[in-house]
Amino acid sequence: SNAVFDTGIWTEEVLKARAAHYGLSVEEYKTKNLLKVEVSSYDVAEMVAEMCGPLFAKTTGSGVPIDGGSDRVV
């Protein structure tokens, strides 16, 4: 089976709380990753659409983080 998991982390309330926890502005928090970019639901949708195509036809059981290279997990 296939699944896309939503973290639900991008609500304004959660963003403000998480940014404050790290001593950052919301904008700084949203781009605090190795690529220094904000990751949006559009980015996730593009990856999901690509994975439905022939390039990923033989890929199974893979976890693909779309996080810009989160520095909290690297």
MDTraj code that builds the backbone (N, CA, C; nanometers):
import mdtraj as md
import numpy as np

residues = "SER ASN ALA VAL PHE ASP THR GLY ILE TRP THR GLU GLU VAL LEU LYS ALA ARG ALA ALA HIS TYR GLY LEU SER VAL GLU GLU TYR LYS THR LYS ASN LEU LEU LYS VAL GLU VAL SER SER TYR ASP VAL ALA GLU MET VAL ALA GLU MET CYS GLY PRO LEU PHE ALA LYS THR THR GLY SER GLY VAL PRO ILE ASP GLY GLY SER ASP ARG VAL VAL".split()
xyz = np.array([
    [0.0834, -0.1189, 0.0000],
    [0.0000, 0.0000, 0.0000],
    [0.0878, 0.1251, 0.0000],
    [0.0298, 0.2349, -0.0370],
    [0.1004, 0.3626, -0.0429],
    [0.0350, 0.4602, 0.0533],
    [0.1136, 0.5495, 0.1083],
    [0.0593, 0.6480, 0.2010],
    [0.1428, 0.7752, 0.1992],
    [0.0767, 0.8856, 0.2243],
    [0.1435, 1.0138, 0.2431],
    [0.1032, 1.0616, 0.3816],
    [0.2009, 1.0857, 0.4657],
    [0.1731, 1.1270, 0.6024],
    [0.1910, 1.2774, 0.6176],
    [0.0908, 1.3410, 0.6727],
    [0.0942, 1.4844, 0.6994],
    [0.1339, 1.5049, 0.8448],
    [0.2307, 1.5912, 0.8674],
    [0.2726, 1.6174, 1.0048],
    [0.1819, 1.7167, 1.0750],
    [0.1068, 1.7954, 0.9985],
    [0.0192, 1.8945, 1.0583],
    [0.0935, 2.0063, 1.1290],
    [0.2201, 2.0235, 1.0996],
    [0.3017, 2.1197, 1.1732],
    [0.2907, 2.2622, 1.1212],
    [0.2222, 2.2850, 1.0131],
    [0.2243, 2.4180, 0.9534],
    [0.1057, 2.5061, 0.9899],
    [0.0354, 2.4775, 1.0996],
    [-0.0665, 2.5716, 1.1449],
    [0.0048, 2.6915, 1.2070],
    [-0.0574, 2.8075, 1.2019],
    [0.0065, 2.9292, 1.2555],
    [0.0404, 2.9151, 1.4035],
    [-0.0494, 2.8542, 1.4804],
    [-0.0258, 2.8386, 1.6235],
    [0.0964, 2.7516, 1.6505],
    [0.1046, 2.6403, 1.5815],
    [0.2179, 2.5494, 1.6006],
    [0.3467, 2.6149, 1.5529],
    [0.3420, 2.6813, 1.4388],
    [0.4613, 2.7497, 1.3881],
    [0.5135, 2.8520, 1.4883],
    [0.4242, 2.9327, 1.5428],
    [0.4657, 3.0345, 1.6398],
    [0.5272, 2.9709, 1.7640],
    [0.4649, 2.8654, 1.8132],
    [0.5158, 2.7985, 1.9330],
    [0.6516, 2.7335, 1.9075],
    [0.6655, 2.6636, 1.7946],
    [0.7927, 2.5964, 1.7642],
    [0.9033, 2.6980, 1.7389],
    [0.8711, 2.8059, 1.6686],
    [0.9704, 2.9107, 1.6429],
    [1.0164, 2.9714, 1.7749],
    [0.9220, 3.0018, 1.8637],
    [0.9568, 3.0591, 1.9940],
    [1.0438, 2.9630, 2.0743],
    [1.0127, 2.8340, 2.0684],
    [1.0917, 2.7329, 2.1397],
    [1.2388, 2.7376, 2.0990],
    [1.2647, 2.7612, 1.9720],
    [1.4021, 2.7664, 1.9210],
    [1.4591, 2.9086, 1.9182],
    [1.3808, 3.0070, 1.9644],
    [1.4280, 3.1448, 1.9650],
    [1.4388, 3.2055, 1.8261],
    [1.3476, 3.1654, 1.7372],
    [1.3496, 3.2109, 1.5982],
    [1.2193, 3.2801, 1.5625],
    [1.2227, 3.3565, 1.4547],
    [1.0982, 3.4070, 1.3974],
    [1.0331, 3.2914, 1.3214],
    [0.9065, 3.3063, 1.2875],
    [0.8379, 3.2018, 1.2104],
    [0.9086, 3.1805, 1.0767],
    [0.9465, 3.2888, 1.0104],
    [1.0155, 3.2770, 0.8809],
    [1.1492, 3.2044, 0.8959],
    [1.2240, 3.2361, 1.0010],
    [1.3517, 3.1672, 1.0247],
    [1.3280, 3.0187, 1.0501],
    [1.2248, 2.9883, 1.1295],
    [1.1943, 2.8489, 1.1602],
    [1.1561, 2.7708, 1.0342],
    [1.0747, 2.8330, 0.9471],
    [1.0295, 2.7652, 0.8253],
    [1.1442, 2.7351, 0.7296],
    [1.2514, 2.8117, 0.7374],
    [1.3647, 2.7918, 0.6455],
    [1.4882, 2.7374, 0.7169],
    [1.4713, 2.6893, 0.8403],
    [1.5855, 2.6347, 0.9153],
    [1.6071, 2.4891, 0.8752],
    [1.6631, 2.4725, 0.7577],
    [1.7006, 2.3408, 0.7084],
    [1.8268, 2.3575, 0.6253],
    [1.8845, 2.2492, 0.5838],
    [2.0130, 2.2563, 0.5138],
    [2.0063, 2.3318, 0.3818],
    [1.8903, 2.3290, 0.3146],
    [1.8759, 2.4010, 0.1877],
    [1.8317, 2.5460, 0.2069],
    [1.7945, 2.5825, 0.3315],
    [1.7501, 2.7194, 0.3633],
    [1.6261, 2.7603, 0.2841],
    [1.5330, 2.6663, 0.2664],
    [1.4107, 2.6920, 0.1908],
    [1.2884, 2.6499, 0.2719],
    [1.1759, 2.7139, 0.2431],
    [1.0496, 2.6723, 0.3018],
    [0.9963, 2.5543, 0.2210],
    [0.9480, 2.4526, 0.2885],
    [0.8898, 2.3360, 0.2218],
    [0.7380, 2.3479, 0.2332],
    [0.6703, 2.3392, 0.1197],
    [0.5249, 2.3579, 0.1184],
    [0.4526, 2.2292, 0.0800],
    [0.3214, 2.2322, 0.0949],
    [0.2409, 2.1176, 0.0527],
    [0.2538, 2.0960, -0.0977],
    [0.2801, 2.2023, -0.1728],
    [0.3025, 2.1904, -0.3171],
    [0.4259, 2.1043, -0.3447],
    [0.5315, 2.1219, -0.2662],
    [0.6524, 2.0407, -0.2829],
    [0.6222, 1.8928, -0.2589],
    [0.5429, 1.8664, -0.1572],
    [0.5050, 1.7280, -0.1268],
    [0.4211, 1.6712, -0.2406],
    [0.3246, 1.7480, -0.2897],
    [0.2382, 1.7028, -0.3992],
    [0.3191, 1.6727, -0.5250],
    [0.4175, 1.7559, -0.5545],
    [0.5010, 1.7311, -0.6727],
    [0.5773, 1.5993, -0.6602],
    [0.6304, 1.5715, -0.5416],
    [0.7041, 1.4468, -0.5221],
    [0.6106, 1.3264, -0.5331],
    [0.4935, 1.3375, -0.4732],
    [0.3963, 1.2280, -0.4811],
    [0.3579, 1.2020, -0.6263],
    [0.3315, 1.3075, -0.7020],
    [0.2948, 1.2915, -0.8434],
    [0.4082, 1.2259, -0.9217],
    [0.5303, 1.2669, -0.8954],
    [0.6457, 1.2078, -0.9651],
    [0.6604, 1.0601, -0.9309],
    [0.6349, 1.0258, -0.8053],
    [0.6487, 0.8859, -0.7633],
    [0.5412, 0.7960, -0.8232],
    [0.4352, 0.8543, -0.8764],
    [0.3306, 0.7761, -0.9431],
    [0.3676, 0.7436, -1.0874],
    [0.4750, 0.8005, -1.1360],
    [0.5158, 0.7822, -1.2746],
    [0.6129, 0.6670, -1.2934],
    [0.6604, 0.6489, -1.4146],
    [0.7455, 0.5356, -1.4497],
    [0.8830, 0.5352, -1.3824],
    [0.9359, 0.6498, -1.3452],
    [1.0679, 0.6524, -1.2815],
    [1.0704, 0.5783, -1.1484],
    [0.9560, 0.5713, -1.0813],
    [0.9489, 0.5061, -0.9507],
    [0.8666, 0.3773, -0.9548],
    [0.8404, 0.3248, -1.0730],
    [0.7535, 0.2077, -1.0884],
    [0.8038, 0.0851, -1.0129],
    [0.9325, 0.0752, -0.9918],
    [0.9885, -0.0423, -0.9246],
    [1.0364, -0.0112, -0.7829],
    [0.9929, 0.1002, -0.7292],
    [1.0298, 0.1390, -0.5934],
    [0.9216, 0.0922, -0.4971],
    [0.9629, 0.0254, -0.3902],
    [0.8671, -0.0214, -0.2905],
    [0.9187, 0.0099, -0.1504],
    [0.8271, 0.0304, -0.0598],
    [0.8606, 0.0457, 0.0814],
    [0.9603, 0.1550, 0.1138],
    [0.9547, 0.2657, 0.0444],
    [1.0515, 0.3723, 0.0664],
    [0.9906, 0.4882, 0.1440],
    [1.0681, 0.5415, 0.2349],
    [1.0304, 0.6641, 0.3039],
    [1.1088, 0.7783, 0.2423],
    [1.0398, 0.8798, 0.1966],
    [1.1064, 0.9928, 0.1317],
    [1.0733, 1.1201, 0.2093],
    [1.1640, 1.1657, 0.2946],
    [1.1371, 1.2908, 0.3654],
    [1.1489, 1.4097, 0.2710],
    [1.0540, 1.4980, 0.2790],
    [1.0564, 1.6201, 0.1982],
    [1.0643, 1.7341, 0.2995],
    [1.1865, 1.7589, 0.3467],
    [1.2050, 1.8520, 0.4577],
    [1.3169, 1.9533, 0.4356],
    [1.3738, 1.9570, 0.3183],
    [1.4822, 2.0512, 0.2912],
    [1.6119, 2.0152, 0.3606],
    [1.6174, 1.8943, 0.4172],
    [1.7365, 1.8544, 0.4919],
    [1.7287, 1.9055, 0.6346],
    [1.6299, 1.8599, 0.7078],
    [1.6078, 1.9089, 0.8439],
    [1.7333, 1.8957, 0.9284],
    [1.7777, 2.0071, 0.9848],
    [1.8980, 2.0022, 1.0681],
    [1.8703, 1.9396, 1.2040],
    [1.7439, 1.9162, 1.2366],
    [1.7110, 1.8517, 1.3634],
    [1.7194, 1.6998, 1.3549],
    [1.7312, 1.6453, 1.2336],
    [1.7431, 1.5001, 1.2199],
    [1.8733, 1.4581, 1.1541],
    [1.9519, 1.5544, 1.1063],
    [2.0785, 1.5223, 1.0390],
    [2.1866, 1.5087, 1.1426],
])
top = md.Topology()
chain = top.add_chain()
for i, resn in enumerate(residues, 1):
    res = top.add_residue(resn, chain, resSeq=i)
    for name in ("N", "CA", "C"):
        top.add_atom(name, md.element.get_by_symbol(name[0]), res)
traj = md.Trajectory(xyz[None], top)
